[in-house]
Amino acid sequence: MGKSWFNLRSFATGAGNCYTLRSIVPGLKYLVRARFMYGNYDGLHRLPMFDLHIGVNFWRTVNISSPFAAKFVEVIVVVPDDYVQVCMINTGAGMPFISGLDLRPLKKQCTRT
């Protein structure tokens, strides 16, 4: 497992914390991939659960079931603006965190008439 898994950012304050990804093409499809590995970074041995949103829209619940298991979640979105927000929402079941966030443009499909 690469070193990037052993770095993370946690969000101790606020009900929700977001990353704003900019300089993207409105109307294009993007793959958004979030990576998580708890690793007991806080020494609490409390496996967190929190929600992810794309902007204001619910994406999914992240339920960490093992301290050292890598977890990936992905979604394909059509971005209406030149940015997209990925938010970690505290649901009261442990502090939200993230190990990595990727944004990949998807190729436009050619349509035949």
Biopython code that builds the backbone (N, CA, C, O; Angstrom):
import numpy as np
from Bio.PDB.StructureBuilder import StructureBuilder

atoms = [
    (1, "MET", "N", (0.845, -1.168, 0.000)),
    (1, "MET", "CA", (0.000, 0.000, 0.000)),
    (1, "MET", "C", (0.896, 1.239, 0.000)),
    (1, "MET", "O", (1.856, 1.314, 0.768)),
    (2, "GLY", "N", (0.585, 2.202, -0.856)),
    (2, "GLY", "CA", (1.405, 3.395, -1.005)),
    (2, "GLY", "C", (1.337, 4.323, 0.199)),
    (2, "GLY", "O", (0.443, 4.229, 1.041)),
    (3, "LYS", "N", (2.310, 5.218, 0.249)),
    (3, "LYS", "CA", (2.388, 6.167, 1.357)),
    (3, "LYS", "C", (1.178, 7.088, 1.432)),
    (3, "LYS", "O", (0.838, 7.575, 2.510)),
    (4, "SER", "N", (0.519, 7.334, 0.291)),
    (4, "SER", "CA", (-0.619, 8.246, 0.314)),
    (4, "SER", "C", (-1.738, 7.750, 1.219)),
    (4, "SER", "O", (-2.543, 8.549, 1.698)),
    (5, "TRP", "N", (-1.800, 6.460, 1.458)),
    (5, "TRP", "CA", (-2.828, 5.928, 2.354)),
    (5, "TRP", "C", (-2.577, 6.297, 3.805)),
    (5, "TRP", "O", (-3.498, 6.262, 4.620)),
    (6, "PHE", "N", (-1.360, 6.646, 4.134)),
    (6, "PHE", "CA", (-1.030, 6.939, 5.522)),
    (6, "PHE", "C", (-1.086, 8.433, 5.821)),
    (6, "PHE", "O", (-0.614, 8.882, 6.865)),
    (7, "ASN", "N", (-1.659, 9.193, 4.909)),
    (7, "ASN", "CA", (-1.938, 10.609, 5.116)),
    (7, "ASN", "C", (-3.441, 10.788, 5.018)),
    (7, "ASN", "O", (-4.104, 10.126, 4.220)),
    (8, "LEU", "N", (-3.965, 11.675, 5.822)),
    (8, "LEU", "CA", (-5.378, 11.972, 5.723)),
    (8, "LEU", "C", (-5.635, 13.352, 6.277)),
    (8, "LEU", "O", (-4.795, 13.935, 6.962)),
    (9, "ARG", "N", (-6.806, 13.862, 5.968)),
    (9, "ARG", "CA", (-7.242, 15.128, 6.528)),
    (9, "ARG", "C", (-8.545, 14.868, 7.261)),
    (9, "ARG", "O", (-9.496, 14.334, 6.690)),
    (10, "SER", "N", (-8.583, 15.250, 8.525)),
    (10, "SER", "CA", (-9.805, 15.084, 9.306)),
    (10, "SER", "C", (-10.456, 16.446, 9.501)),
    (10, "SER", "O", (-9.809, 17.486, 9.375)),
    (11, "PHE", "N", (-11.749, 16.421, 9.810)),
    (11, "PHE", "CA", (-12.530, 17.639, 9.926)),
    (11, "PHE", "C", (-13.201, 17.669, 11.294)),
    (11, "PHE", "O", (-14.323, 17.189, 11.460)),
    (12, "ALA", "N", (-12.501, 18.237, 12.269)),
    (12, "ALA", "CA", (-12.968, 18.246, 13.651)),
    (12, "ALA", "C", (-14.053, 19.284, 13.892)),
    (12, "ALA", "O", (-14.837, 19.143, 14.831)),
    (13, "THR", "N", (-14.115, 20.308, 13.077)),
    (13, "THR", "CA", (-15.099, 21.364, 13.306)),
    (13, "THR", "C", (-16.047, 21.470, 12.130)),
    (13, "THR", "O", (-15.710, 21.106, 11.004)),
    (14, "GLY", "N", (-17.228, 21.970, 12.406)),
    (14, "GLY", "CA", (-18.219, 22.199, 11.360)),
    (14, "GLY", "C", (-19.068, 20.977, 11.081)),
    (14, "GLY", "O", (-18.621, 19.839, 11.224)),
    (15, "ALA", "N", (-20.299, 21.235, 10.680)),
    (15, "ALA", "CA", (-21.217, 20.144, 10.335)),
    (15, "ALA", "C", (-20.842, 19.524, 8.995)),
    (15, "ALA", "O", (-21.095, 18.344, 8.754)),
    (16, "GLY", "N", (-20.237, 20.332, 8.124)),
    (16, "GLY", "CA", (-19.811, 19.852, 6.819)),
    (16, "GLY", "C", (-18.574, 20.606, 6.363)),
    (16, "GLY", "O", (-18.427, 21.801, 6.619)),
    (17, "ASN", "N", (-17.701, 19.901, 5.695)),
    (17, "ASN", "CA", (-16.485, 20.498, 5.153)),
    (17, "ASN", "C", (-16.343, 20.034, 3.711)),
    (17, "ASN", "O", (-16.540, 18.860, 3.397)),
    (18, "CYS", "N", (-15.992, 20.991, 2.830)),
    (18, "CYS", "CA", (-16.003, 20.706, 1.399)),
    (18, "CYS", "C", (-14.678, 21.023, 0.737)),
    (18, "CYS", "O", (-13.937, 21.907, 1.166)),
    (19, "TYR", "N", (-14.404, 20.281, -0.315)),
    (19, "TYR", "CA", (-13.346, 20.606, -1.262)),
    (19, "TYR", "C", (-14.030, 21.156, -2.503)),
    (19, "TYR", "O", (-14.996, 20.570, -2.991)),
    (20, "THR", "N", (-13.539, 22.270, -3.013)),
    (20, "THR", "CA", (-14.044, 22.828, -4.257)),
    (20, "THR", "C", (-13.011, 22.559, -5.337)),
    (20, "THR", "O", (-11.889, 23.062, -5.273)),
    (21, "LEU", "N", (-13.393, 21.762, -6.331)),
    (21, "LEU", "CA", (-12.514, 21.407, -7.438)),
    (21, "LEU", "C", (-12.885, 22.307, -8.605)),
    (21, "LEU", "O", (-14.018, 22.281, -9.084)),
    (22, "ARG", "N", (-11.913, 23.111, -9.065)),
    (22, "ARG", "CA", (-12.176, 24.145, -10.066)),
    (22, "ARG", "C", (-11.525, 23.832, -11.410)),
    (22, "ARG", "O", (-10.836, 22.826, -11.577)),
    (23, "SER", "N", (-11.766, 24.720, -12.348)),
    (23, "SER", "CA", (-11.195, 24.650, -13.698)),
    (23, "SER", "C", (-11.619, 23.385, -14.424)),
    (23, "SER", "O", (-10.800, 22.692, -15.028)),
    (24, "ILE", "N", (-12.905, 23.097, -14.355)),
    (24, "ILE", "CA", (-13.428, 21.950, -15.074)),
    (24, "ILE", "C", (-14.402, 22.446, -16.141)),
    (24, "ILE", "O", (-14.789, 23.615, -16.132)),
    (25, "VAL", "N", (-14.791, 21.578, -17.044)),
    (25, "VAL", "CA", (-15.620, 21.956, -18.186)),
    (25, "VAL", "C", (-17.088, 21.701, -17.856)),
    (25, "VAL", "O", (-17.476, 20.553, -17.638)),
    (26, "PRO", "N", (-17.917, 22.756, -17.813)),
    (26, "PRO", "CA", (-19.345, 22.556, -17.552)),
    (26, "PRO", "C", (-19.975, 21.642, -18.600)),
    (26, "PRO", "O", (-19.671, 21.740, -19.789)),
    (27, "GLY", "N", (-20.860, 20.748, -18.141)),
    (27, "GLY", "CA", (-21.561, 19.842, -19.038)),
    (27, "GLY", "C", (-20.824, 18.550, -19.339)),
    (27, "GLY", "O", (-21.397, 17.644, -19.944)),
    (28, "LEU", "N", (-19.571, 18.444, -18.931)),
    (28, "LEU", "CA", (-18.792, 17.235, -19.179)),
    (28, "LEU", "C", (-18.989, 16.250, -18.027)),
    (28, "LEU", "O", (-19.231, 16.653, -16.890)),
    (29, "LYS", "N", (-18.883, 14.960, -18.333)),
    (29, "LYS", "CA", (-18.956, 13.932, -17.293)),
    (29, "LYS", "C", (-17.593, 13.769, -16.641)),
    (29, "LYS", "O", (-16.559, 13.788, -17.308)),
    (30, "TYR", "N", (-17.612, 13.608, -15.313)),
    (30, "TYR", "CA", (-16.396, 13.389, -14.538)),
    (30, "TYR", "C", (-16.591, 12.200, -13.605)),
    (30, "TYR", "O", (-17.682, 11.972, -13.083)),
    (31, "LEU", "N", (-15.524, 11.457, -13.409)),
    (31, "LEU", "CA", (-15.477, 10.431, -12.381)),
    (31, "LEU", "C", (-14.905, 11.079, -11.130)),
    (31, "LEU", "O", (-13.819, 11.658, -11.165)),
    (32, "VAL", "N", (-15.637, 10.981, -10.026)),
    (32, "VAL", "CA", (-15.151, 11.465, -8.730)),
    (32, "VAL", "C", (-14.880, 10.228, -7.888)),
    (32, "VAL", "O", (-15.762, 9.389, -7.705)),
    (33, "ARG", "N", (-13.664, 10.116, -7.379)),
    (33, "ARG", "CA", (-13.271, 8.970, -6.555)),
    (33, "ARG", "C", (-12.705, 9.504, -5.236)),
    (33, "ARG", "O", (-11.797, 10.334, -5.223)),
    (34, "ALA", "N", (-13.258, 9.013, -4.139)),
    (34, "ALA", "CA", (-12.757, 9.368, -2.814)),
    (34, "ALA", "C", (-12.175, 8.121, -2.164)),
    (34, "ALA", "O", (-12.713, 7.023, -2.301)),
    (35, "ARG", "N", (-11.050, 8.314, -1.443)),
    (35, "ARG", "CA", (-10.356, 7.189, -0.797)),
    (35, "ARG", "C", (-10.285, 7.455, 0.705)),
    (35, "ARG", "O", (-10.110, 8.588, 1.152)),
    (36, "PHE", "N", (-10.427, 6.371, 1.465)),
    (36, "PHE", "CA", (-10.438, 6.479, 2.921)),
    (36, "PHE", "C", (-9.678, 5.308, 3.545)),
    (36, "PHE", "O", (-9.829, 4.165, 3.113)),
    (37, "MET", "N", (-8.870, 5.591, 4.549)),
    (37, "MET", "CA", (-8.304, 4.566, 5.423)),
    (37, "MET", "C", (-8.096, 5.199, 6.792)),
    (37, "MET", "O", (-7.261, 6.088, 6.963)),
    (38, "TYR", "N", (-8.857, 4.731, 7.746)),
    (38, "TYR", "CA", (-8.879, 5.307, 9.099)),
    (38, "TYR", "C", (-7.551, 5.108, 9.822)),
    (38, "TYR", "O", (-6.974, 6.073, 10.324)),
    (39, "GLY", "N", (-7.065, 3.894, 9.883)),
    (39, "GLY", "CA", (-5.769, 3.622, 10.502)),
    (39, "GLY", "C", (-5.667, 3.993, 11.971)),
    (39, "GLY", "O", (-4.566, 4.057, 12.517)),
    (40, "ASN", "N", (-6.813, 4.242, 12.624)),
    (40, "ASN", "CA", (-6.838, 4.677, 14.027)),
    (40, "ASN", "C", (-5.944, 5.899, 14.253)),
    (40, "ASN", "O", (-5.257, 5.992, 15.270)),
    (41, "TYR", "N", (-5.957, 6.828, 13.306)),
    (41, "TYR", "CA", (-5.089, 8.015, 13.363)),
    (41, "TYR", "C", (-5.300, 8.845, 14.622)),
    (41, "TYR", "O", (-4.385, 9.536, 15.070)),
    (42, "ASP", "N", (-6.505, 8.784, 15.198)),
    (42, "ASP", "CA", (-6.810, 9.611, 16.367)),
    (42, "ASP", "C", (-6.639, 8.863, 17.690)),
    (42, "ASP", "O", (-6.811, 9.446, 18.760)),
    (43, "GLY", "N", (-6.298, 7.567, 17.619)),
    (43, "GLY", "CA", (-6.082, 6.769, 18.826)),
    (43, "GLY", "C", (-7.358, 6.444, 19.594)),
    (43, "GLY", "O", (-7.279, 5.964, 20.725)),
    (44, "LEU", "N", (-8.522, 6.688, 19.016)),
    (44, "LEU", "CA", (-9.790, 6.469, 19.711)),
    (44, "LEU", "C", (-10.392, 5.089, 19.469)),
    (44, "LEU", "O", (-11.298, 4.681, 20.196)),
    (45, "HIS", "N", (-9.910, 4.366, 18.470)),
    (45, "HIS", "CA", (-10.458, 3.050, 18.109)),
    (45, "HIS", "C", (-11.965, 3.128, 17.890)),
    (45, "HIS", "O", (-12.700, 2.204, 18.237)),
    (46, "ARG", "N", (-12.420, 4.238, 17.313)),
    (46, "ARG", "CA", (-13.846, 4.439, 17.028)),
    (46, "ARG", "C", (-14.004, 4.589, 15.523)),
    (46, "ARG", "O", (-13.663, 5.627, 14.956)),
    (47, "LEU", "N", (-14.517, 3.556, 14.883)),
    (47, "LEU", "CA", (-14.663, 3.559, 13.431)),
    (47, "LEU", "C", (-15.756, 4.562, 13.030)),
    (47, "LEU", "O", (-16.911, 4.405, 13.426)),
    (48, "PRO", "N", (-15.402, 5.578, 12.256)),
    (48, "PRO", "CA", (-16.365, 6.628, 11.938)),
    (48, "PRO", "C", (-17.326, 6.250, 10.815)),
    (48, "PRO", "O", (-17.063, 5.360, 10.007)),
    (49, "MET", "N", (-18.438, 6.956, 10.801)),
    (49, "MET", "CA", (-19.410, 6.884, 9.730)),
    (49, "MET", "C", (-19.878, 8.315, 9.470)),
    (49, "MET", "O", (-20.214, 9.046, 10.401)),
    (50, "PHE", "N", (-19.897, 8.707, 8.192)),
    (50, "PHE", "CA", (-20.282, 10.069, 7.832)),
    (50, "PHE", "C", (-20.792, 10.052, 6.402)),
    (50, "PHE", "O", (-20.640, 9.059, 5.690)),
    (51, "ASP", "N", (-21.394, 11.149, 5.988)),
    (51, "ASP", "CA", (-21.975, 11.225, 4.651)),
    (51, "ASP", "C", (-21.083, 12.013, 3.704)),
    (51, "ASP", "O", (-20.327, 12.892, 4.117)),
    (52, "LEU", "N", (-21.190, 11.676, 2.434)),
    (52, "LEU", "CA", (-20.554, 12.435, 1.352)),
    (52, "LEU", "C", (-21.644, 13.074, 0.517)),
    (52, "LEU", "O", (-22.685, 12.472, 0.254)),
    (53, "HIS", "N", (-21.389, 14.298, 0.106)),
    (53, "HIS", "CA", (-22.299, 15.004, -0.796)),
    (53, "HIS", "C", (-21.503, 15.523, -1.981)),
    (53, "HIS", "O", (-20.326, 15.862, -1.857)),
    (54, "ILE", "N", (-22.160, 15.579, -3.125)),
    (54, "ILE", "CA", (-21.644, 16.315, -4.278)),
    (54, "ILE", "C", (-22.474, 17.591, -4.288)),
    (54, "ILE", "O", (-23.664, 17.566, -4.605)),
    (55, "GLY", "N", (-21.842, 18.699, -3.941)),
    (55, "GLY", "CA", (-22.594, 19.935, -3.735)),
    (55, "GLY", "C", (-23.566, 19.723, -2.584)),
    (55, "GLY", "O", (-23.164, 19.283, -1.507)),
    (56, "VAL", "N", (-24.848, 20.034, -2.801)),
    (56, "VAL", "CA", (-25.858, 19.832, -1.760)),
    (56, "VAL", "C", (-26.527, 18.464, -1.858)),
    (56, "VAL", "O", (-27.357, 18.121, -1.017)),
    (57, "ASN", "N", (-26.177, 17.686, -2.871)),
    (57, "ASN", "CA", (-26.824, 16.396, -3.105)),
    (57, "ASN", "C", (-26.108, 15.247, -2.403)),
    (57, "ASN", "O", (-24.891, 15.097, -2.507)),
    (58, "PHE", "N", (-26.888, 14.441, -1.685)),
    (58, "PHE", "CA", (-26.348, 13.259, -1.013)),
    (58, "PHE", "C", (-25.728, 12.329, -2.040)),
    (58, "PHE", "O", (-26.329, 12.034, -3.073)),
    (59, "TRP", "N", (-24.510, 11.867, -1.744)),
    (59, "TRP", "CA", (-23.819, 10.909, -2.607)),
    (59, "TRP", "C", (-23.934, 9.527, -1.987)),
    (59, "TRP", "O", (-24.498, 8.615, -2.592)),
    (60, "ARG", "N", (-23.390, 9.366, -0.759)),
    (60, "ARG", "CA", (-23.454, 8.083, -0.067)),
    (60, "ARG", "C", (-22.941, 8.231, 1.352)),
    (60, "ARG", "O", (-22.328, 9.238, 1.706)),
    (61, "THR", "N", (-23.202, 7.213, 2.159)),
    (61, "THR", "CA", (-22.677, 7.152, 3.519)),
    (61, "THR", "C", (-21.383, 6.358, 3.497)),
    (61, "THR", "O", (-21.316, 5.282, 2.903)),
    (62, "VAL", "N", (-20.364, 6.889, 4.141)),
    (62, "VAL", "CA", (-19.094, 6.179, 4.291)),
    (62, "VAL", "C", (-19.124, 5.532, 5.673)),
    (62, "VAL", "O", (-19.204, 6.219, 6.691)),
    (63, "ASN", "N", (-19.057, 4.203, 5.694)),
    (63, "ASN", "CA", (-19.073, 3.449, 6.940)),
    (63, "ASN", "C", (-17.762, 2.682, 7.013)),
    (63, "ASN", "O", (-17.580, 1.689, 6.309)),
    (64, "ILE", "N", (-16.856, 3.136, 7.855)),
    (64, "ILE", "CA", (-15.551, 2.498, 7.995)),
    (64, "ILE", "C", (-15.722, 1.273, 8.890)),
    (64, "ILE", "O", (-16.099, 1.397, 10.055)),
    (65, "SER", "N", (-15.446, 0.095, 8.344)),
    (65, "SER", "CA", (-15.698, -1.154, 9.072)),
    (65, "SER", "C", (-14.436, -1.797, 9.638)),
    (65, "SER", "O", (-14.516, -2.741, 10.424)),
    (66, "SER", "N", (-13.266, -1.285, 9.238)),
    (66, "SER", "CA", (-12.000, -1.835, 9.728)),
    (66, "SER", "C", (-10.949, -0.711, 9.702)),
    (66, "SER", "O", (-10.897, 0.057, 8.742)),
    (67, "PRO", "N", (-10.120, -0.609, 10.739)),
    (67, "PRO", "CA", (-9.177, 0.513, 10.800)),
    (67, "PRO", "C", (-8.183, 0.565, 9.644)),
    (67, "PRO", "O", (-7.803, 1.653, 9.211)),
    (68, "PHE", "N", (-7.756, -0.591, 9.136)),
    (68, "PHE", "CA", (-6.706, -0.584, 8.113)),
    (68, "PHE", "C", (-7.184, -1.074, 6.744)),
    (68, "PHE", "O", (-6.368, -1.391, 5.879)),
    (69, "ALA", "N", (-8.489, -1.135, 6.548)),
    (69, "ALA", "CA", (-9.032, -1.499, 5.241)),
    (69, "ALA", "C", (-9.169, -0.237, 4.393)),
    (69, "ALA", "O", (-9.693, 0.781, 4.846)),
    (70, "ALA", "N", (-8.690, -0.326, 3.165)),
    (70, "ALA", "CA", (-8.841, 0.788, 2.232)),
    (70, "ALA", "C", (-10.266, 0.774, 1.687)),
    (70, "ALA", "O", (-10.802, -0.283, 1.355)),
    (71, "LYS", "N", (-10.867, 1.945, 1.598)),
    (71, "LYS", "CA", (-12.224, 2.071, 1.078)),
    (71, "LYS", "C", (-12.216, 3.090, -0.052)),
    (71, "LYS", "O", (-11.671, 4.186, 0.086)),
    (72, "PHE", "N", (-12.830, 2.713, -1.178)),
    (72, "PHE", "CA", (-12.993, 3.601, -2.333)),
    (72, "PHE", "C", (-14.486, 3.812, -2.547)),
    (72, "PHE", "O", (-15.283, 2.891, -2.367)),
    (73, "VAL", "N", (-14.856, 5.013, -2.928)),
    (73, "VAL", "CA", (-16.214, 5.264, -3.409)),
    (73, "VAL", "C", (-16.101, 6.109, -4.663)),
    (73, "VAL", "O", (-15.261, 7.005, -4.749)),
    (74, "GLU", "N", (-16.955, 5.817, -5.638)),
    (74, "GLU", "CA", (-16.894, 6.508, -6.928)),
    (74, "GLU", "C", (-18.287, 6.904, -7.373)),
    (74, "GLU", "O", (-19.281, 6.275, -7.011)),
    (75, "VAL", "N", (-18.335, 7.956, -8.161)),
    (75, "VAL", "CA", (-19.576, 8.391, -8.781)),
    (75, "VAL", "C", (-19.225, 9.108, -10.084)),
    (75, "VAL", "O", (-18.178, 9.748, -10.190)),
    (76, "ILE", "N", (-20.108, 8.994, -11.066)),
    (76, "ILE", "CA", (-19.960, 9.761, -12.305)),
    (76, "ILE", "C", (-20.981, 10.882, -12.248)),
    (76, "ILE", "O", (-22.169, 10.651, -12.021)),
    (77, "VAL", "N", (-20.499, 12.108, -12.458)),
    (77, "VAL", "CA", (-21.365, 13.280, -12.403)),
    (77, "VAL", "C", (-21.210, 14.104, -13.670)),
    (77, "VAL", "O", (-20.146, 14.132, -14.289)),
    (78, "VAL", "N", (-22.292, 14.775, -14.043)),
    (78, "VAL", "CA", (-22.244, 15.793, -15.084)),
    (78, "VAL", "C", (-22.204, 17.117, -14.342)),
    (78, "VAL", "O", (-23.117, 17.438, -13.581)),
    (79, "VAL", "N", (-21.158, 17.874, -14.561)),
    (79, "VAL", "CA", (-20.923, 19.091, -13.801)),
    (79, "VAL", "C", (-21.556, 20.283, -14.529)),
    (79, "VAL", "O", (-21.209, 20.562, -15.676)),
    (80, "PRO", "N", (-22.489, 20.991, -13.860)),
    (80, "PRO", "CA", (-23.154, 22.106, -14.523)),
    (80, "PRO", "C", (-22.354, 23.409, -14.539)),
    (80, "PRO", "O", (-22.650, 24.300, -15.335)),
    (81, "ASP", "N", (-21.355, 23.532, -13.680)),
    (81, "ASP", "CA", (-20.567, 24.758, -13.568)),
    (81, "ASP", "C", (-19.097, 24.458, -13.844)),
    (81, "ASP", "O", (-18.750, 23.342, -14.232)),
    (82, "ASP", "N", (-18.238, 25.447, -13.646)),
    (82, "ASP", "CA", (-16.802, 25.231, -13.842)),
    (82, "ASP", "C", (-16.118, 24.761, -12.557)),
    (82, "ASP", "O", (-14.900, 24.866, -12.413)),
    (83, "TYR", "N", (-16.922, 24.243, -11.629)),
    (83, "TYR", "CA", (-16.394, 23.683, -10.388)),
    (83, "TYR", "C", (-17.380, 22.641, -9.863)),
    (83, "TYR", "O", (-18.535, 22.587, -10.286)),
    (84, "VAL", "N", (-16.902, 21.822, -8.939)),
    (84, "VAL", "CA", (-17.759, 20.872, -8.238)),
    (84, "VAL", "C", (-17.267, 20.801, -6.794)),
    (84, "VAL", "O", (-16.065, 20.882, -6.539)),
    (85, "GLN", "N", (-18.189, 20.651, -5.861)),
    (85, "GLN", "CA", (-17.820, 20.516, -4.456)),
    (85, "GLN", "C", (-18.066, 19.087, -3.986)),
    (85, "GLN", "O", (-19.095, 18.483, -4.290)),
    (86, "VAL", "N", (-17.099, 18.563, -3.239)),
    (86, "VAL", "CA", (-17.224, 17.266, -2.583)),
    (86, "VAL", "C", (-17.166, 17.550, -1.089)),
    (86, "VAL", "O", (-16.188, 18.106, -0.588)),
    (87, "CYS", "N", (-18.229, 17.161, -0.378)),
    (87, "CYS", "CA", (-18.365, 17.533, 1.033)),
    (87, "CYS", "C", (-18.452, 16.303, 1.928)),
    (87, "CYS", "O", (-19.115, 15.322, 1.591)),
    (88, "MET", "N", (-17.778, 16.367, 3.067)),
    (88, "MET", "CA", (-17.856, 15.374, 4.120)),
    (88, "MET", "C", (-18.771, 15.959, 5.191)),
    (88, "MET", "O", (-18.506, 17.041, 5.714)),
    (89, "ILE", "N", (-19.851, 15.240, 5.518)),
    (89, "ILE", "CA", (-20.874, 15.739, 6.429)),
    (89, "ILE", "C", (-20.840, 14.927, 7.725)),
    (89, "ILE", "O", (-20.968, 13.702, 7.708)),
    (90, "ASN", "N", (-20.666, 15.625, 8.842)),
    (90, "ASN", "CA", (-20.637, 14.976, 10.144)),
    (90, "ASN", "C", (-22.064, 14.601, 10.541)),
    (90, "ASN", "O", (-22.931, 15.466, 10.665)),
    (91, "THR", "N", (-22.297, 13.304, 10.737)),
    (91, "THR", "CA", (-23.625, 12.815, 11.127)),
    (91, "THR", "C", (-23.663, 12.431, 12.608)),
    (91, "THR", "O", (-24.642, 11.848, 13.073)),
    (92, "GLY", "N", (-22.606, 12.755, 13.345)),
    (92, "GLY", "CA", (-22.552, 12.455, 14.765)),
    (92, "GLY", "C", (-22.031, 11.065, 15.093)),
    (92, "GLY", "O", (-22.084, 10.648, 16.250)),
    (93, "ALA", "N", (-21.530, 10.341, 14.101)),
    (93, "ALA", "CA", (-21.056, 8.972, 14.313)),
    (93, "ALA", "C", (-19.545, 8.867, 14.071)),
    (93, "ALA", "O", (-19.066, 7.857, 13.555)),
    (94, "GLY", "N", (-18.813, 9.891, 14.437)),
    (94, "GLY", "CA", (-17.358, 9.897, 14.258)),
    (94, "GLY", "C", (-16.928, 11.014, 13.327)),
    (94, "GLY", "O", (-17.697, 11.468, 12.480)),
    (95, "MET", "N", (-15.700, 11.447, 13.494)),
    (95, "MET", "CA", (-15.171, 12.585, 12.750)),
    (95, "MET", "C", (-14.918, 12.241, 11.274)),
    (95, "MET", "O", (-14.214, 11.277, 10.974)),
    (96, "PRO", "N", (-15.494, 13.032, 10.352)),
    (96, "PRO", "CA", (-15.209, 12.804, 8.933)),
    (96, "PRO", "C", (-13.729, 13.006, 8.610)),
    (96, "PRO", "O", (-13.044, 13.814, 9.238)),
    (97, "PHE", "N", (-13.257, 12.259, 7.623)),
    (97, "PHE", "CA", (-11.874, 12.376, 7.168)),
    (97, "PHE", "C", (-11.822, 11.925, 5.714)),
    (97, "PHE", "O", (-12.783, 11.354, 5.198)),
    (98, "ILE", "N", (-10.704, 12.183, 5.062)),
    (98, "ILE", "CA", (-10.501, 11.702, 3.692)),
    (98, "ILE", "C", (-9.012, 11.459, 3.482)),
    (98, "ILE", "O", (-8.181, 12.225, 3.969)),
    (99, "SER", "N", (-8.678, 10.401, 2.763)),
    (99, "SER", "CA", (-7.282, 10.085, 2.459)),
    (99, "SER", "C", (-6.875, 10.570, 1.076)),
    (99, "SER", "O", (-5.707, 10.891, 0.855)),
    (100, "GLY", "N", (-7.822, 10.628, 0.141)),
    (100, "GLY", "CA", (-7.507, 11.089, -1.205)),
    (100, "GLY", "C", (-8.770, 11.380, -1.982)),
    (100, "GLY", "O", (-9.824, 10.799, -1.725)),
    (101, "LEU", "N", (-8.650, 12.292, -2.941)),
    (101, "LEU", "CA", (-9.778, 12.679, -3.768)),
    (101, "LEU", "C", (-9.282, 12.856, -5.193)),
    (101, "LEU", "O", (-8.347, 13.617, -5.444)),
    (102, "ASP", "N", (-9.916, 12.147, -6.132)),
    (102, "ASP", "CA", (-9.536, 12.216, -7.547)),
    (102, "ASP", "C", (-10.715, 12.711, -8.366)),
    (102, "ASP", "O", (-11.870, 12.414, -8.060)),
    (103, "LEU", "N", (-10.408, 13.465, -9.406)),
    (103, "LEU", "CA", (-11.400, 13.928, -10.369)),
    (103, "LEU", "C", (-10.834, 13.644, -11.746)),
    (103, "LEU", "O", (-9.764, 14.141, -12.099)),
    (104, "ARG", "N", (-11.554, 12.841, -12.530)),
    (104, "ARG", "CA", (-11.083, 12.452, -13.859)),
    (104, "ARG", "C", (-12.156, 12.772, -14.895)),
    (104, "ARG", "O", (-13.301, 12.344, -14.745)),
    (105, "PRO", "N", (-11.804, 13.519, -15.946)),
    (105, "PRO", "CA", (-12.779, 13.754, -17.020)),
    (105, "PRO", "C", (-12.976, 12.469, -17.818)),
    (105, "PRO", "O", (-12.037, 11.699, -18.022)),
    (106, "LEU", "N", (-14.206, 12.254, -18.262)),
    (106, "LEU", "CA", (-14.517, 11.103, -19.093)),
    (106, "LEU", "C", (-14.638, 11.573, -20.532)),
    (106, "LEU", "O", (-15.136, 12.668, -20.796)),
    (107, "LYS", "N", (-14.189, 10.755, -21.446)),
    (107, "LYS", "CA", (-14.242, 11.117, -22.866)),
    (107, "LYS", "C", (-15.679, 11.228, -23.328)),
    (107, "LYS", "O", (-16.546, 10.457, -22.917)),
    (108, "LYS", "N", (-15.912, 12.196, -24.182)),
    (108, "LYS", "CA", (-17.239, 12.336, -24.775)),
    (108, "LYS", "C", (-17.471, 11.173, -25.721)),
    (108, "LYS", "O", (-16.577, 10.778, -26.469)),
    (109, "GLN", "N", (-18.681, 10.626, -25.682)),
    (109, "GLN", "CA", (-19.074, 9.547, -26.584)),
    (109, "GLN", "C", (-19.472, 10.147, -27.925)),
    (109, "GLN", "O", (-20.217, 11.125, -27.977)),
    (110, "CYS", "N", (-18.994, 9.581, -28.970)),
    (110, "CYS", "CA", (-19.414, 10.014, -30.306)),
    (110, "CYS", "C", (-20.756, 9.372, -30.609)),
    (110, "CYS", "O", (-20.947, 8.177, -30.384)),
    (111, "THR", "N", (-21.674, 10.160, -31.117)),
    (111, "THR", "CA", (-22.970, 9.606, -31.508)),
    (111, "THR", "C", (-23.081, 9.629, -33.028)),
    (111, "THR", "O", (-22.646, 10.579, -33.679)),
    (112, "ARG", "N", (-23.654, 8.597, -33.570)),
    (112, "ARG", "CA", (-23.831, 8.512, -35.031)),
    (112, "ARG", "C", (-25.269, 8.816, -35.369)),
    (112, "ARG", "O", (-26.189, 8.422, -34.653)),
    (113, "THR", "N", (-25.451, 9.512, -36.452)),
    (113, "THR", "CA", (-26.816, 9.820, -36.885)),
    (113, "THR", "C", (-27.181, 9.047, -38.125)),
    (113, "THR", "O", (-28.295, 9.182, -38.631)),
]
sb = StructureBuilder()
sb.init_structure("model")
sb.init_model(0)
sb.init_chain("A")
sb.init_seg("    ")
for serial, (resi, resn, name, xyz) in enumerate(atoms, 1):
    if name == "N":
        sb.init_residue(resn, " ", resi, " ")
    sb.init_atom(name, np.array(xyz, "f"), 0.0, 1.0, " ", f" {name:<3s}", serial, name[0])
structure = sb.get_structure()
